[in-house]
Structure formats: structure tokens, C-alpha cells
Amino acid sequence: MKYLRFILILVLKLVGKIIGVPMFYLLLPFRAYARNRVYNYVLQNNVYLKRLEEKQYKLEGNVYYPIVISKKQFYLRDKGYIVYKDVSTLEYYLALFIWIWFDDDSNYDTHDGNESEENINKLFGNTWDIGDLRGKHPIVDGKKTFFWICRNTFYNANYMFEEIREDDKNNFYIKLPWIKWHFGFIPYTNSTRKGRLVYFSEDYDKLDK
């Protein structure tokens, strides 16, 4: 089953990239809703989402707050939160279908940016750090957004499906060094991108020697 999962992820990735741009614009109005529901379900049901787990969100009252704050300096740096919602499995899958088409790691929401360029119309910070607050300051910036999603559409699917825990039952790694061909998940003895899906020659240079 783990090999079948690996193949399905590759097929899903290809399909996602082909139709990702129109899906982004079609589902854009539901982005903030989907993000909140996915984050809530992940936090409440021990679903592995590495980027979110690294922030160590803690529930206080009816709100999750991140314990690990970004080292970058920007206006929203210590203002992140996720409003608590009780999310059913059915709603989670609906929200997940919407959420996977976006890129929560983009520091200007739908395109990359630098905190030194931050202004009132472009508040810096990715959604792993600021959660629901990103929905209050969404950025869709014409050509920059379009070019960004041509590269990074369907990226949330990567964060959800292409990273696994060390003891995950799907963890495997096969290497054929004479042709420099490898696939599976980067082994946890590796020092940089632990547990990340790799295929063929991608990330070959990031393996420990």
C-alpha cells in the first residue's frame, strides 16, 4: 500500500499542477474558511501537518495561539491565532479539497515577499505563523499572484501529503546509486529535509553523504 500511495501522490501532483491555476481563482472566496477548518481538524485529531506542528499551537479559551514565534521581524509576527471550531470529518474533507490548492507558506499570501517591503497594503507573514489573521489581510496582486501560483499552485497538498512522521507506516526509501535514482521519503538520518517525499533525482544533493 505504501508504494501505491507514493504513485498516487505523483499522479495527484501532476493533475494538480495542470488544473491548479483555474482552481485557485475558482476557490479563492473560500480560502480563509477552508484554512480555519483544516487547521482545527489537524490540531484536534493529531493529523501530521509538519509546518503547523512546528508552531506548537496551544488552545487558550476558544482560540489557538502559536508558542513558537517566527524569527522574522514583521508587524503581525506575534499576533497570530486560529479561532477554535469543532470540525466533523466530512467538513474536514470538504475544507481539505479547497485548502490544498493554495500555498500557506507564501509570505505575501499568494506571492512571495520580504518583510522589509511590508506596508499597510502588504502585511507580511505566512499563514503557519498568523493563522486566521491572514484571512483579514488577504493579498491578490494581479500579475505577481498569477506568476506565483503558476509555480506554487497546489502547494498545500505537498505540505499535507508529502511529509510524514519518522514512525509512519508509509515510510520507505529506495536508492539505486549507480544510476543516482532514488524514491520514497528522505530518511530521518538525513540532517535537512527529514521525512520529505523525493522521487528520481529531486533533492539528491540534500542527502547526507
C-alpha atoms as an extended CHARMM CRD file, in Angstrom:
* protein
*
       209  EXT
         1         1  MET       CA              0.0000000000        0.0000000000        0.0000000000  PROA      1               0.0000000000
         2         2  LYS       CA              2.8380000000        2.4140000000        0.7180000000  PROA      2               0.0000000000
         3         3  TYR       CA              4.0820000000        2.1080000000       -2.8670000000  PROA      3               0.0000000000
         4         4  LEU       CA              0.5680000000        2.6450000000       -4.1870000000  PROA      4               0.0000000000
         5         5  ARG       CA              0.2920000000        5.7510000000       -2.0160000000  PROA      5               0.0000000000
         6         6  PHE       CA              3.5800000000        7.0120000000       -3.4400000000  PROA      6               0.0000000000
         7         7  ILE       CA              2.3500000000        6.5250000000       -7.0310000000  PROA      7               0.0000000000
         8         8  LEU       CA             -0.9970000000        8.1700000000       -6.2730000000  PROA      8               0.0000000000
         9         9  ILE       CA              0.7790000000       11.2160000000       -4.8190000000  PROA      9               0.0000000000
        10        10  LEU       CA              2.8020000000       11.5780000000       -8.0280000000  PROA      10              0.0000000000
        11        11  VAL       CA             -0.3220000000       11.3050000000      -10.1690000000  PROA      11              0.0000000000
        12        12  LEU       CA             -2.1730000000       13.7470000000       -7.9120000000  PROA      12              0.0000000000
        13        13  LYS       CA              0.7250000000       16.1930000000       -8.1320000000  PROA      13              0.0000000000
        14        14  LEU       CA              0.6970000000       16.1190000000      -11.9250000000  PROA      14              0.0000000000
        15        15  VAL       CA             -3.0710000000       16.5750000000      -12.1630000000  PROA      15              0.0000000000
        16        16  GLY       CA             -2.9680000000       19.3390000000       -9.5400000000  PROA      16              0.0000000000
        17        17  LYS       CA             -0.3780000000       21.3300000000      -11.4660000000  PROA      17              0.0000000000
        18        18  ILE       CA             -2.3290000000       21.0510000000      -14.7020000000  PROA      18              0.0000000000
        19        19  ILE       CA             -5.6100000000       22.4120000000      -13.3190000000  PROA      19              0.0000000000
        20        20  GLY       CA             -4.2160000000       24.3350000000      -10.3530000000  PROA      20              0.0000000000
        21        21  VAL       CA             -4.4110000000       27.8750000000      -11.7360000000  PROA      21              0.0000000000
        22        22  PRO       CA             -8.1330000000       27.9020000000      -12.5730000000  PROA      22              0.0000000000
        23        23  MET       CA             -8.9110000000       26.0420000000       -9.3340000000  PROA      23              0.0000000000
        24        24  PHE       CA             -7.0890000000       28.7460000000       -7.3730000000  PROA      24              0.0000000000
        25        25  TYR       CA             -9.3060000000       31.5210000000       -8.7440000000  PROA      25              0.0000000000
        26        26  LEU       CA            -12.4610000000       29.4090000000       -8.5210000000  PROA      26              0.0000000000
        27        27  LEU       CA            -11.9480000000       28.5570000000       -4.8380000000  PROA      27              0.0000000000
        28        28  LEU       CA            -10.3650000000       31.8420000000       -3.7390000000  PROA      28              0.0000000000
        29        29  PRO       CA            -13.5150000000       33.1370000000       -1.9150000000  PROA      29              0.0000000000
        30        30  PHE       CA            -13.4520000000       30.0720000000        0.3650000000  PROA      30              0.0000000000
        31        31  ARG       CA             -9.7480000000       30.1530000000        1.2210000000  PROA      31              0.0000000000
        32        32  ALA       CA             -9.9970000000       31.5700000000        4.7550000000  PROA      32              0.0000000000
        33        33  TYR       CA            -12.8650000000       29.2460000000        5.6840000000  PROA      33              0.0000000000
        34        34  ALA       CA            -11.0450000000       26.1550000000        4.4310000000  PROA      34              0.0000000000
        35        35  ARG       CA             -7.7950000000       27.1010000000        6.1640000000  PROA      35              0.0000000000
        36        36  ASN       CA             -9.5010000000       27.5010000000        9.5420000000  PROA      36              0.0000000000
        37        37  ARG       CA            -11.3250000000       24.1740000000        9.2920000000  PROA      37              0.0000000000
        38        38  VAL       CA             -8.2620000000       22.2400000000        8.1420000000  PROA      38              0.0000000000
        39        39  TYR       CA             -6.0820000000       23.7300000000       10.8790000000  PROA      39              0.0000000000
        40        40  ASN       CA             -8.6980000000       22.9930000000       13.5350000000  PROA      40              0.0000000000
        41        41  TYR       CA             -9.1370000000       19.3920000000       12.4570000000  PROA      41              0.0000000000
        42        42  VAL       CA             -5.3770000000       18.8520000000       12.2890000000  PROA      42              0.0000000000
        43        43  LEU       CA             -4.8290000000       20.2830000000       15.7670000000  PROA      43              0.0000000000
        44        44  GLN       CA             -7.7150000000       18.3470000000       17.3220000000  PROA      44              0.0000000000
        45        45  ASN       CA             -7.0830000000       14.9520000000       15.6930000000  PROA      45              0.0000000000
        46        46  ASN       CA             -3.2860000000       14.5780000000       15.6630000000  PROA      46              0.0000000000
        47        47  VAL       CA             -3.0760000000       14.7620000000       11.8730000000  PROA      47              0.0000000000
        48        48  TYR       CA              0.5130000000       15.3360000000       10.8060000000  PROA      48              0.0000000000
        49        49  LEU       CA              0.9650000000       18.7200000000        9.1700000000  PROA      49              0.0000000000
        50        50  LYS       CA              4.6220000000       19.4500000000        9.8280000000  PROA      50              0.0000000000
        51        51  ARG       CA              4.5680000000       23.2050000000        9.2440000000  PROA      51              0.0000000000
        52        52  LEU       CA              1.6670000000       23.7100000000       11.6380000000  PROA      52              0.0000000000
        53        53  GLU       CA              3.0290000000       21.2820000000       14.2260000000  PROA      53              0.0000000000
        54        54  GLU       CA              6.3240000000       23.1580000000       14.3440000000  PROA      54              0.0000000000
        55        55  LYS       CA              4.4600000000       26.2520000000       15.5940000000  PROA      55              0.0000000000
        56        56  GLN       CA              3.1120000000       24.2990000000       18.5960000000  PROA      56              0.0000000000
        57        57  TYR       CA             -0.3170000000       25.9240000000       18.6930000000  PROA      57              0.0000000000
        58        58  LYS       CA             -1.8860000000       25.8970000000       22.1630000000  PROA      58              0.0000000000
        59        59  LEU       CA             -5.6010000000       26.2500000000       22.9090000000  PROA      59              0.0000000000
        60        60  GLU       CA             -6.4700000000       29.0800000000       25.3120000000  PROA      60              0.0000000000
        61        61  GLY       CA            -10.1810000000       29.6100000000       25.8060000000  PROA      61              0.0000000000
        62        62  ASN       CA            -11.6830000000       29.4920000000       22.3460000000  PROA      62              0.0000000000
        63        63  VAL       CA             -8.5260000000       30.3850000000       20.3970000000  PROA      63              0.0000000000
        64        64  TYR       CA             -5.2990000000       28.6220000000       19.3960000000  PROA      64              0.0000000000
        65        65  TYR       CA             -2.1130000000       30.6870000000       19.7380000000  PROA      65              0.0000000000
        66        66  PRO       CA              1.3420000000       29.7100000000       18.4030000000  PROA      66              0.0000000000
        67        67  ILE       CA              4.0450000000       29.1320000000       21.0190000000  PROA      67              0.0000000000
        68        68  VAL       CA              6.9200000000       29.1880000000       18.5250000000  PROA      68              0.0000000000
        69        69  ILE       CA              7.0300000000       32.6770000000       17.0030000000  PROA      69              0.0000000000
        70        70  SER       CA              8.7280000000       33.4400000000       13.7020000000  PROA      70              0.0000000000
        71        71  LYS       CA             12.2630000000       34.7860000000       13.9220000000  PROA      71              0.0000000000
        72        72  LYS       CA             11.5000000000       37.2380000000       11.1410000000  PROA      72              0.0000000000
        73        73  GLN       CA             10.5420000000       40.7730000000       12.0890000000  PROA      73              0.0000000000
        74        74  PHE       CA              7.1700000000       41.8930000000       10.7630000000  PROA      74              0.0000000000
        75        75  TYR       CA              4.0710000000       43.6680000000       12.0190000000  PROA      75              0.0000000000
        76        76  LEU       CA              1.8870000000       40.5910000000       12.5170000000  PROA      76              0.0000000000
        77        77  ARG       CA              4.7260000000       38.4910000000       13.9720000000  PROA      77              0.0000000000
        78        78  ASP       CA              3.2300000000       37.9070000000       17.4350000000  PROA      78              0.0000000000
        79        79  LYS       CA             -0.4450000000       38.4310000000       16.6030000000  PROA      79              0.0000000000
        80        80  GLY       CA             -1.2850000000       35.0470000000       15.0730000000  PROA      80              0.0000000000
        81        81  TYR       CA             -4.2670000000       32.9660000000       16.1500000000  PROA      81              0.0000000000
        82        82  ILE       CA             -6.7190000000       30.3100000000       14.9820000000  PROA      82              0.0000000000
        83        83  VAL       CA            -10.3150000000       30.5200000000       16.2000000000  PROA      83              0.0000000000
        84        84  TYR       CA            -11.4840000000       27.1700000000       17.5880000000  PROA      84              0.0000000000
        85        85  LYS       CA            -14.1360000000       25.3030000000       15.5930000000  PROA      85              0.0000000000
        86        86  ASP       CA            -15.4870000000       21.8180000000       16.1420000000  PROA      86              0.0000000000
        87        87  VAL       CA            -14.9550000000       20.2490000000       12.7210000000  PROA      87              0.0000000000
        88        88  SER       CA            -16.5320000000       16.9690000000       11.6170000000  PROA      88              0.0000000000
        89        89  THR       CA            -14.6660000000       14.5280000000        9.3970000000  PROA      89              0.0000000000
        90        90  LEU       CA            -17.0000000000       15.2870000000        6.4930000000  PROA      90              0.0000000000
        91        91  GLU       CA            -16.4390000000       19.0350000000        6.7850000000  PROA      91              0.0000000000
        92        92  TYR       CA            -12.6990000000       18.4550000000        7.0860000000  PROA      92              0.0000000000
        93        93  TYR       CA            -12.5480000000       16.6220000000        3.7640000000  PROA      93              0.0000000000
        94        94  LEU       CA            -14.5910000000       19.3370000000        2.0990000000  PROA      94              0.0000000000
        95        95  ALA       CA            -12.2910000000       22.0290000000        3.5070000000  PROA      95              0.0000000000
        96        96  LEU       CA             -9.2160000000       19.9810000000        2.6140000000  PROA      96              0.0000000000
        97        97  PHE       CA            -10.2840000000       19.8140000000       -1.0210000000  PROA      97              0.0000000000
        98        98  ILE       CA            -10.4190000000       23.6100000000       -1.0780000000  PROA      98              0.0000000000
        99        99  TRP       CA             -7.2960000000       24.2370000000        1.0020000000  PROA      99              0.0000000000
       100       100  ILE       CA             -4.8540000000       22.0730000000       -0.9740000000  PROA      100             0.0000000000
       101       101  TRP       CA             -4.9600000000       24.4390000000       -3.9960000000  PROA      101             0.0000000000
       102       102  PHE       CA             -3.3050000000       27.3140000000       -2.0930000000  PROA      102             0.0000000000
       103       103  ASP       CA              0.1430000000       27.9840000000       -0.6430000000  PROA      103             0.0000000000
       104       104  ASP       CA              0.1220000000       28.7950000000        3.0670000000  PROA      104             0.0000000000
       105       105  ASP       CA              3.8780000000       29.2540000000        3.0900000000  PROA      105             0.0000000000
       106       106  SER       CA              3.7970000000       32.3460000000        0.8790000000  PROA      106             0.0000000000
       107       107  ASN       CA              4.8160000000       35.3600000000        2.9220000000  PROA      107             0.0000000000
       108       108  TYR       CA              2.6390000000       37.7340000000        0.9340000000  PROA      108             0.0000000000
       109       109  ASP       CA             -0.2090000000       35.2400000000        0.9150000000  PROA      109             0.0000000000
       110       110  THR       CA             -0.3780000000       34.4690000000       -2.7950000000  PROA      110             0.0000000000
       111       111  HSD       CA              3.1040000000       35.5510000000       -3.7960000000  PROA      111             0.0000000000
       112       112  ASP       CA              6.4590000000       35.7290000000       -2.0930000000  PROA      112             0.0000000000
       113       113  GLY       CA              7.8310000000       38.8430000000       -0.4410000000  PROA      113             0.0000000000
       114       114  ASN       CA             10.2940000000       40.3320000000        2.0100000000  PROA      114             0.0000000000
       115       115  GLU       CA              9.4020000000       41.7990000000        5.3970000000  PROA      115             0.0000000000
       116       116  SER       CA             11.4930000000       44.8950000000        4.6340000000  PROA      116             0.0000000000
       117       117  GLU       CA              8.9480000000       45.7300000000        1.9050000000  PROA      117             0.0000000000
       118       118  GLU       CA              5.9870000000       45.4420000000        4.2610000000  PROA      118             0.0000000000
       119       119  ASN       CA              3.4070000000       48.2340000000        4.1540000000  PROA      119             0.0000000000
       120       120  ILE       CA             -0.2270000000       48.7900000000        5.1210000000  PROA      120             0.0000000000
       121       121  ASN       CA             -1.4440000000       47.1380000000        1.9160000000  PROA      121             0.0000000000
       122       122  LYS       CA              1.0220000000       44.2330000000        2.0200000000  PROA      122             0.0000000000
       123       123  LEU       CA              1.2370000000       42.8880000000        5.5420000000  PROA      123             0.0000000000
       124       124  PHE       CA              3.9710000000       40.2640000000        5.6400000000  PROA      124             0.0000000000
       125       125  GLY       CA              3.6400000000       36.8040000000        7.1710000000  PROA      125             0.0000000000
       126       126  ASN       CA              2.6860000000       33.2880000000        6.0900000000  PROA      126             0.0000000000
       127       127  THR       CA             -0.3330000000       31.5290000000        7.4990000000  PROA      127             0.0000000000
       128       128  TRP       CA              1.5780000000       28.9620000000        9.5490000000  PROA      128             0.0000000000
       129       129  ASP       CA              2.5710000000       31.9180000000       11.7330000000  PROA      129             0.0000000000
       130       130  ILE       CA             -0.5550000000       34.0850000000       11.7110000000  PROA      130             0.0000000000
       131       131  GLY       CA             -3.4010000000       31.6540000000       11.0060000000  PROA      131             0.0000000000
       132       132  ASP       CA             -6.8420000000       33.2670000000       10.7060000000  PROA      132             0.0000000000
       133       133  LEU       CA             -5.2920000000       36.7180000000       10.7700000000  PROA      133             0.0000000000
       134       134  ARG       CA             -4.0760000000       36.1470000000        7.2170000000  PROA      134             0.0000000000
       135       135  GLY       CA             -7.7230000000       35.9920000000        6.1160000000  PROA      135             0.0000000000
       136       136  LYS       CA             -8.2180000000       39.5250000000        7.4370000000  PROA      136             0.0000000000
       137       137  HSD       CA             -5.3250000000       40.7530000000        5.2920000000  PROA      137             0.0000000000
       138       138  PRO       CA             -5.5670000000       38.7360000000        2.0440000000  PROA      138             0.0000000000
       139       139  ILE       CA             -3.3670000000       39.7070000000       -0.8710000000  PROA      139             0.0000000000
       140       140  VAL       CA             -4.1580000000       39.0440000000       -4.5140000000  PROA      140             0.0000000000
       141       141  ASP       CA             -1.7970000000       41.1280000000       -6.5590000000  PROA      141             0.0000000000
       142       142  GLY       CA             -2.5440000000       40.7330000000      -10.2640000000  PROA      142             0.0000000000
       143       143  LYS       CA              0.4540000000       39.5500000000      -12.2530000000  PROA      143             0.0000000000
       144       144  LYS       CA              2.5520000000       38.7140000000       -9.1700000000  PROA      144             0.0000000000
       145       145  THR       CA             -0.1390000000       36.3990000000       -7.8710000000  PROA      145             0.0000000000
       146       146  PHE       CA             -0.6200000000       34.7770000000      -11.2770000000  PROA      146             0.0000000000
       147       147  PHE       CA              3.0850000000       34.1010000000      -11.7690000000  PROA      147             0.0000000000
       148       148  TRP       CA              3.3930000000       32.8640000000       -8.1920000000  PROA      148             0.0000000000
       149       149  ILE       CA              0.6050000000       30.3170000000       -8.4900000000  PROA      149             0.0000000000
       150       150  CYS       CA              1.8840000000       29.1160000000      -11.8650000000  PROA      150             0.0000000000
       151       151  ARG       CA              4.8120000000       27.8500000000       -9.8160000000  PROA      151             0.0000000000
       152       152  ASN       CA              3.2350000000       27.1740000000       -6.4280000000  PROA      152             0.0000000000
       153       153  THR       CA             -0.3610000000       26.2180000000       -7.0670000000  PROA      153             0.0000000000
       154       154  PHE       CA             -1.5000000000       23.0540000000       -5.2690000000  PROA      154             0.0000000000
       155       155  TYR       CA              1.3490000000       23.5260000000       -2.7910000000  PROA      155             0.0000000000
       156       156  ASN       CA             -0.6550000000       22.8770000000        0.3650000000  PROA      156             0.0000000000
       157       157  ALA       CA             -1.1380000000       19.3460000000       -0.9450000000  PROA      157             0.0000000000
       158       158  ASN       CA              2.6510000000       18.9690000000       -0.6830000000  PROA      158             0.0000000000
       159       159  TYR       CA              2.6720000000       20.0120000000        2.9580000000  PROA      159             0.0000000000
       160       160  MET       CA             -0.1560000000       17.6310000000        3.8280000000  PROA      160             0.0000000000
       161       161  PHE       CA              0.7500000000       14.5260000000        1.8350000000  PROA      161             0.0000000000
       162       162  GLU       CA              4.4690000000       14.6710000000        1.0540000000  PROA      162             0.0000000000
       163       163  GLU       CA              5.8100000000       14.8740000000        4.6060000000  PROA      163             0.0000000000
       164       164  ILE       CA              5.4460000000       12.0840000000        7.1660000000  PROA      164             0.0000000000
       165       165  ARG       CA              6.4930000000       11.2640000000       10.7250000000  PROA      165             0.0000000000
       166       166  GLU       CA              9.5220000000        9.0980000000       11.3810000000  PROA      166             0.0000000000
       167       167  ASP       CA              7.4050000000        6.1450000000       12.5570000000  PROA      167             0.0000000000
       168       168  ASP       CA              4.7880000000        6.4640000000        9.8050000000  PROA      168             0.0000000000
       169       169  LYS       CA              3.8000000000        3.0980000000        8.3070000000  PROA      169             0.0000000000
       170       170  ASN       CA              4.2720000000        4.5660000000        4.8170000000  PROA      170             0.0000000000
       171       171  ASN       CA              7.9160000000        5.4370000000        5.4380000000  PROA      171             0.0000000000
       172       172  PHE       CA             10.2460000000        3.7970000000        2.9050000000  PROA      172             0.0000000000
       173       173  TYR       CA             13.3110000000        4.7530000000        0.9100000000  PROA      173             0.0000000000
       174       174  ILE       CA             14.8810000000        3.0150000000       -2.0920000000  PROA      174             0.0000000000
       175       175  LYS       CA             18.1670000000        4.1190000000       -3.6270000000  PROA      175             0.0000000000
       176       176  LEU       CA             19.9060000000        2.8790000000       -6.7760000000  PROA      176             0.0000000000
       177       177  PRO       CA             23.2430000000        4.7240000000       -6.5100000000  PROA      177             0.0000000000
       178       178  TRP       CA             24.7270000000        3.5220000000       -9.8030000000  PROA      178             0.0000000000
       179       179  ILE       CA             22.1050000000        5.4920000000      -11.7000000000  PROA      179             0.0000000000
       180       180  LYS       CA             21.5330000000        8.0950000000       -8.9590000000  PROA      180             0.0000000000
       181       181  TRP       CA             17.8810000000        7.1080000000       -8.8050000000  PROA      181             0.0000000000
       182       182  HSD       CA             16.0480000000        7.2260000000       -5.5080000000  PROA      182             0.0000000000
       183       183  PHE       CA             12.4760000000        7.4880000000       -4.3600000000  PROA      183             0.0000000000
       184       184  GLY       CA             10.4360000000        7.3580000000       -1.1730000000  PROA      184             0.0000000000
       185       185  PHE       CA             10.9690000000        9.6480000000        1.8050000000  PROA      185             0.0000000000
       186       186  ILE       CA             14.2790000000       11.2280000000        2.7860000000  PROA      186             0.0000000000
       187       187  PRO       CA             15.4870000000        9.0770000000        5.7040000000  PROA      187             0.0000000000
       188       188  TYR       CA             15.4790000000       10.5430000000        9.1890000000  PROA      188             0.0000000000
       189       189  THR       CA             19.2470000000       10.1720000000        9.4760000000  PROA      189             0.0000000000
       190       190  ASN       CA             19.3510000000       12.9970000000        6.9530000000  PROA      190             0.0000000000
       191       191  SER       CA             20.1060000000       16.3810000000        8.5220000000  PROA      191             0.0000000000
       192       192  THR       CA             17.9920000000       18.7320000000        6.4240000000  PROA      192             0.0000000000
       193       193  ARG       CA             14.6280000000       17.7030000000        4.9590000000  PROA      193             0.0000000000
       194       194  LYS       CA             13.6120000000       14.7550000000        7.1360000000  PROA      194             0.0000000000
       195       195  GLY       CA             10.6210000000       12.7030000000        6.0690000000  PROA      195             0.0000000000
       196       196  ARG       CA             10.0170000000       14.5860000000        2.8440000000  PROA      196             0.0000000000
       197       197  LEU       CA              8.8620000000       12.7810000000       -0.2880000000  PROA      197             0.0000000000
       198       198  VAL       CA             11.5060000000       12.5070000000       -3.0070000000  PROA      198             0.0000000000
       199       199  TYR       CA             11.4330000000       10.9130000000       -6.4290000000  PROA      199             0.0000000000
       200       200  PHE       CA             14.0780000000       10.2270000000       -9.0260000000  PROA      200             0.0000000000
       201       201  SER       CA             16.8070000000       12.8940000000       -8.6710000000  PROA      201             0.0000000000
       202       202  GLU       CA             14.9110000000       15.5640000000       -6.7200000000  PROA      202             0.0000000000
       203       203  ASP       CA             16.7170000000       16.6360000000       -3.5230000000  PROA      203             0.0000000000
       204       204  TYR       CA             19.5590000000       14.2100000000       -4.2010000000  PROA      204             0.0000000000
       205       205  ASP       CA             22.0580000000       16.8720000000       -3.2010000000  PROA      205             0.0000000000
       206       206  LYS       CA             20.3730000000       17.2700000000        0.2070000000  PROA      206             0.0000000000
       207       207  LEU       CA             21.1300000000       13.7450000000        1.3780000000  PROA      207             0.0000000000
       208       208  ASP       CA             23.8180000000       13.2070000000        3.9840000000  PROA      208             0.0000000000
       209       209  LYS       CA             26.9490000000       11.7410000000        2.4920000000  PROA      209             0.0000000000
